[in-house]
Amino acid sequence: MRLYLCVLILVLAGAVLHSQINPLEFPSEPPVTPTPDIELLSQAKLSQARGDHALAESQFQTLSRLQPFLLEAREGLLDAYLAQGKYRSVLRETKSIDRLKLSFNTHNYRAYALLKLGRYPEARHQYHIALSESGRGLVIPSISWQGLAFSYKALGDYPSYSRYQQLASGPEDLDNFSFSSTLAYKIPGKNKQALGFTQSAAFRSWSVDLAYENFFLDDDAFRQVYSLELGKQVRLIDIQLQARALEGEDARIYPARQAAARLNPRIYLNGLVLRPDVSLSYSHYPRFDVQQISFSPLVLLRDLDLSYTLNAVWLDHEAVGADSLHVSQQLSLGKKLPWGFYSSIQTGLGNDCWALDTTGNLIDTFNQAGDYYGASLSKLFRNQVLLTAYWQKWESDHLLYFSLKVFY
């Protein structure tokens, strides 16, 4: 009897325990409280989505200090910098990421920042690295293709621009046509002034420029120049053919005719671009002929451009023994500045009479002006209007030049 009573008590106790803990109704686990890092990441992403990039930058910076190897925080910080136009901060942050040897492709970010800073040779190089095997983690190559298209377009290389633009967006998005008009005014000395107009058009890798200049002496028209230039870009080289007709009041000089040809290769060396320009020209004047050969290498590095020009001009006179050789040199250093400004300084040495310079300016005079130095400042507005001012000083005179160029 006692045995049955004990068994009954055990059964009742088990039933009570079973009723308290139903295997089908286990008590729920307590909610997991997010860690401060995860919560901050969510807040930073929300700030970014709302367009509060300054707050997102601060939050991503804090998170990057707490967890330096968290890629989401690093990428979010880069996006916040880009959204605010802090391109130099992007360059510093990508270097910091690379030092940590994270598996993250920083080259597209770095390239875009360099592109916006006007450092086109470096931007081109970084986009190529992003596409190479060394560019780890690249998911969407079209971003690099589009960046390369923009870089090559800024460098004036239409064949390369066309190639990568078609890879990124297709042939329908190519900029096949472009036009520009330039109005120029210059004061090359006392009682002297000149007005000029240039109309330029480009179709794919072809370009044509028509120009006219009227030079006034003591307020009277003294000399007119009509010029035509035809250009063609092939892979890694530009070819230009030029023709000029000069009409004027001085019978010793006018009418005159000139023809010129230029070869301008493009050499890309990592973050460096070389343009070793070579040109030949022949001019016929009533009493003499002029043959010129020029070598003008240009180096593009970062946001700087450095050019040197050596001109050798041979004057072939009708009179026996009157021939002469003129040699001149020019040096120019230019730099892109913030807010669309560009500045350069120039200097020239030697005898540049009857020379054709790299900008197409023809010096048709017997009088040697002598060595000079000068400076220019340009400002680009909305990528459509370019204003330029140039000042040049000789020992006894000076030149003022102003131009307005409209792109459309």
C-alpha positions in Angstrom: 0.0 0.0 0.0 2.8 2.4 0.9 4.5 1.5 -2.4 1.4 2.4 -4.4 1.1 5.7 -2.4 4.7 6.7 -3.2 4.2 5.9 -6.9 1.0 8.0 -7.0 2.8 11.0 -5.3 5.6 10.8 -7.9 3.1 10.7 -10.8 1.2 13.7 -9.4 4.4 15.6 -8.9 5.5 14.9 -12.5 2.2 16.0 -13.8 2.4 19.3 -11.9 6.0 19.8 -13.3 4.9 19.0 -16.8 2.0 21.5 -16.6 4.5 24.3 -15.6 7.0 23.6 -18.4 5.2 22.8 -21.7 7.7 21.8 -24.4 5.5 23.5 -26.9 5.6 26.8 -25.0 9.2 27.4 -24.0 9.8 30.9 -22.5 11.1 33.3 -25.2 14.8 34.4 -25.0 15.5 37.9 -23.8 15.9 40.4 -26.7 19.4 40.9 -27.9 20.5 44.5 -27.2 22.6 45.8 -30.2 26.2 46.6 -29.4 27.1 50.3 -29.4 29.2 49.8 -32.7 26.3 48.2 -34.6 23.9 50.9 -33.4 26.3 53.7 -34.4 26.7 52.1 -37.9 23.0 52.0 -38.3 22.7 55.7 -37.3 25.5 56.7 -39.7 23.9 54.9 -42.6 20.6 56.6 -41.7 22.2 60.0 -41.6 23.8 59.3 -45.0 20.5 58.3 -46.5 18.8 61.4 -45.1 21.5 63.6 -46.8 23.1 64.8 -43.5 26.6 64.0 -44.8 28.4 66.1 -42.1 26.8 64.1 -39.3 27.4 60.8 -41.2 31.0 61.8 -41.6 31.4 62.4 -37.8 29.6 59.1 -37.0 31.7 57.0 -39.5 34.9 58.6 -38.2 34.0 57.6 -34.6 33.2 54.1 -35.8 36.4 53.9 -37.8 38.4 54.7 -34.7 36.6 52.1 -32.7 36.9 49.4 -35.3 39.6 50.3 -37.8 39.1 47.1 -39.8 35.3 47.5 -40.3 35.0 48.0 -44.1 31.4 49.3 -43.9 32.6 52.2 -41.7 35.5 53.0 -44.0 33.4 52.9 -47.2 30.7 55.0 -45.5 33.3 57.6 -44.6 34.6 57.8 -48.1 31.0 58.2 -49.4 30.4 61.1 -46.9 33.6 62.8 -48.0 32.7 62.5 -51.7 29.2 63.8 -51.1 30.7 67.0 -49.5 33.4 67.5 -52.1 36.2 66.8 -49.6 38.4 65.2 -52.2 41.7 65.7 -50.4 40.2 63.9 -47.4 39.3 61.0 -49.7 42.9 60.7 -50.7 44.1 60.7 -47.1 41.5 58.1 -46.1 42.3 55.7 -49.0 46.0 55.8 -48.0 45.0 55.0 -44.4 42.9 52.0 -45.7 45.8 50.8 -47.8 48.2 50.9 -44.9 45.8 48.5 -43.0 46.0 46.1 -46.0 42.3 45.6 -46.1 40.7 43.7 -48.9 39.1 46.8 -50.3 39.5 48.5 -53.7 40.3 52.1 -52.9 41.5 52.9 -56.5 38.1 54.0 -57.8 37.6 56.3 -54.9 41.1 57.8 -55.2 40.7 58.1 -59.0 37.4 60.0 -58.8 38.9 62.4 -56.2 41.9 63.0 -58.4 39.6 63.6 -61.4 37.6 66.2 -59.5 40.9 67.9 -58.4 42.0 68.2 -62.0 44.9 65.7 -61.6 43.9 63.9 -64.8 47.1 61.8 -65.4 46.9 60.3 -61.9 43.2 59.7 -62.2 43.7 57.8 -65.5 46.4 55.7 -63.8 44.3 54.9 -60.8 41.3 53.8 -62.8 43.6 51.5 -64.8 44.9 50.0 -61.5 41.3 49.4 -60.4 40.7 47.4 -63.6 43.9 45.4 -63.3 44.5 42.2 -61.2 46.0 44.3 -58.5 42.7 46.0 -58.0 41.1 43.7 -55.4 37.5 43.6 -54.8 36.3 45.2 -58.0 32.7 44.3 -58.5 31.4 46.7 -61.2 34.1 47.5 -63.9 31.7 50.0 -65.6 32.6 52.5 -62.8 36.3 52.3 -63.8 35.4 52.4 -67.6 33.3 55.5 -67.1 36.0 57.1 -65.0 38.6 56.4 -67.7 36.3 57.9 -70.3 36.1 61.1 -68.3 39.9 61.1 -67.7 40.8 60.6 -71.3 38.3 63.2 -72.4 39.8 65.7 -70.0 43.2 64.9 -71.5 42.0 65.5 -75.0 42.3 61.9 -76.1 39.2 61.1 -78.1 40.1 57.6 -79.3 40.7 56.4 -75.8 37.6 58.3 -74.5 35.5 56.6 -77.2 36.8 53.1 -76.3 36.0 53.3 -72.6 32.7 55.3 -73.0 31.4 52.5 -75.2 32.4 49.9 -72.7 30.7 51.8 -69.9 27.5 53.0 -71.6 27.4 52.0 -75.3 28.1 54.0 -78.5 24.8 55.9 -78.1 26.3 58.0 -75.2 29.4 59.2 -77.0 29.9 62.9 -77.3 30.5 62.9 -81.1 30.1 66.6 -81.7 31.5 69.6 -79.9 31.8 73.3 -80.7 33.5 76.4 -79.3 33.7 80.1 -80.2 36.5 82.4 -79.1 36.6 86.2 -79.1 40.0 87.7 -78.3 41.3 91.2 -77.9 45.0 92.2 -77.4 47.1 95.3 -77.0 50.6 94.3 -78.2 52.1 97.8 -77.6 51.5 101.5 -77.8 48.9 102.5 -80.5 48.5 98.8 -81.4 45.5 96.5 -80.9 44.0 93.4 -82.5 40.7 91.7 -82.6 40.3 88.0 -83.3 37.6 85.4 -83.6 38.0 81.6 -83.8 35.3 79.0 -84.5 36.1 75.4 -83.6 34.2 72.3 -84.4 35.0 68.6 -83.7 33.3 65.4 -84.8 34.7 62.3 -83.1 38.4 62.3 -83.7 38.3 65.1 -86.4 38.5 68.8 -85.7 38.5 72.0 -87.7 39.3 75.6 -86.6 38.6 78.7 -88.6 40.2 82.0 -87.4 40.4 85.6 -88.3 42.4 88.4 -86.8 42.5 92.1 -87.6 45.5 94.1 -86.4 45.2 97.9 -86.0 48.0 100.4 -86.0 47.1 104.0 -84.9 43.4 103.0 -85.1 43.7 102.0 -88.8 43.5 98.4 -90.1 47.0 97.3 -90.9 47.1 93.5 -91.3 44.5 90.7 -91.5 45.2 87.0 -90.9 42.8 84.2 -92.2 43.7 80.7 -90.9 42.4 77.2 -91.3 43.5 74.2 -89.1 42.5 70.6 -89.7 43.2 68.0 -87.0 42.9 64.2 -86.8 43.5 62.0 -83.7 44.7 58.5 -84.2 45.8 56.1 -81.5 48.5 57.8 -79.4 49.1 60.7 -81.8 47.5 63.9 -83.0 48.1 65.3 -86.5 47.4 68.9 -87.4 47.6 70.7 -90.8 47.5 74.5 -90.9 47.2 77.1 -93.6 47.3 80.9 -93.2 46.8 83.9 -95.5 48.1 87.3 -94.5 47.0 90.6 -96.1 48.3 94.0 -95.1 49.5 97.4 -95.9 53.3 96.8 -95.9 54.3 95.7 -99.4 57.6 94.2 -98.1 55.6 91.6 -96.1 52.1 91.2 -97.5 50.5 89.3 -99.1 52.0 86.2 -97.4 51.0 82.5 -97.3 52.0 79.9 -94.7 51.5 76.2 -94.3 52.4 74.1 -91.3 52.2 70.5 -90.0 52.3 69.2 -86.4 52.7 65.8 -84.9 51.8 65.5 -81.2 52.3 62.0 -79.7 50.7 61.0 -76.4 52.8 58.9 -74.1 51.3 57.6 -70.8 53.7 56.6 -68.1 51.7 55.7 -64.9 50.7 59.0 -63.5 52.6 61.0 -66.0 51.7 62.2 -69.6 54.3 63.3 -72.1 53.4 65.2 -75.3 56.6 65.6 -77.4 55.3 68.0 -80.1 57.2 68.4 -83.4 56.1 71.0 -86.0 57.3 72.2 -89.4 56.2 75.3 -91.2 56.9 77.1 -94.5 56.0 80.8 -95.1 56.3 82.8 -98.4 56.6 86.5 -98.2 57.2 88.9 -101.1 60.9 89.3 -100.6 61.9 86.2 -98.6 60.8 82.7 -97.4 60.8 81.3 -93.9 61.3 77.7 -92.9 60.8 76.7 -89.3 61.2 73.6 -87.2 60.1 73.4 -83.6 60.3 70.9 -80.8 58.0 71.5 -77.9 57.7 68.7 -75.3 54.9 69.0 -72.7 54.8 67.2 -69.4 51.6 66.7 -67.4 52.1 65.8 -63.8 49.5 66.0 -61.0 47.8 69.3 -61.7 50.9 70.9 -63.3 51.9 71.3 -66.9 55.5 72.1 -67.9 56.4 72.9 -71.5 59.5 73.9 -73.3 59.8 75.1 -76.9 62.8 75.4 -79.2 62.3 77.2 -82.4 64.8 77.3 -85.3 63.7 79.8 -88.0 65.6 80.1 -91.3 65.1 83.3 -93.3 65.9 82.7 -97.0 66.3 86.1 -98.6 66.4 86.9 -102.3 69.7 88.9 -101.9 72.8 86.7 -101.8 74.4 86.4 -98.4 71.4 87.9 -96.6 70.1 84.6 -95.2 69.9 84.3 -91.4 69.0 81.8 -88.6 66.9 82.9 -85.7 66.7 80.7 -82.6 64.3 81.3 -79.7 63.2 79.4 -76.6 60.1 79.5 -74.4 59.4 77.9 -71.1 55.9 77.7 -69.4 54.7 76.4 -66.1 50.9 76.1 -65.4 48.9 74.9 -62.5 45.2 74.1 -62.0 43.7 76.0 -59.0 40.6 75.5 -57.0 37.2 76.8 -58.2 38.0 76.4 -61.9 41.0 78.7 -62.0 44.1 78.1 -63.9 47.4 80.1 -63.8 50.6 80.0 -65.7 53.9 81.8 -66.0 56.0 82.1 -69.1 59.4 83.3 -70.2 61.0 83.6 -73.6 64.6 84.0 -74.8 66.2 84.7 -78.2 65.1 86.1 -81.5 61.5 85.1 -82.3 61.0 87.3 -85.3 58.9 85.5 -88.0 58.3 82.5 -85.7 55.1 80.6 -85.3 54.6 79.7 -81.7 52.8 76.7 -80.2 49.5 78.6 -79.7 49.4 79.6 -83.4 50.4 83.2 -82.9 52.5 84.4 -85.8 55.2 87.1 -85.2 55.5 88.8 -88.5 57.9 91.7 -87.9 61.4 92.8 -88.6 61.8 94.3 -85.1 63.0 92.0 -82.4 61.2 92.6 -79.2 63.7 90.7 -77.1 63.5 88.5 -74.0 60.2 88.5 -72.1 58.3 87.1 -69.2 54.5 86.9 -68.6 51.7 85.4 -66.6 48.1 84.3 -67.3 45.0 83.6 -65.3 41.9 81.7 -66.6 38.5 80.9 -65.0 36.1 78.3 -66.2 32.4 78.9 -65.4 30.0 76.0 -65.4 32.2 74.1 -67.8 30.9 76.3 -70.6 32.6 79.7 -70.5 36.3 80.3 -70.2 37.7 83.7 -69.5 41.5 84.3 -69.9 43.7 87.2 -69.2 47.5 87.3 -70.1 50.2 89.9 -69.4 53.6 89.9 -71.1 56.5 92.3 -70.5 59.5 93.0 -72.7 62.3 95.5 -71.7 60.6 98.4 -73.5 57.0 97.4 -73.9 54.2 95.0 -72.8 51.3 93.0 -74.1 47.7 92.6 -72.7 45.5 89.8 -74.0 41.9 88.9 -73.1 39.7 86.2 -74.5 36.2 84.8 -74.0 35.6 81.2 -75.1 32.2 79.5 -75.1 31.8 75.7 -75.3 28.6 74.2 -76.6 
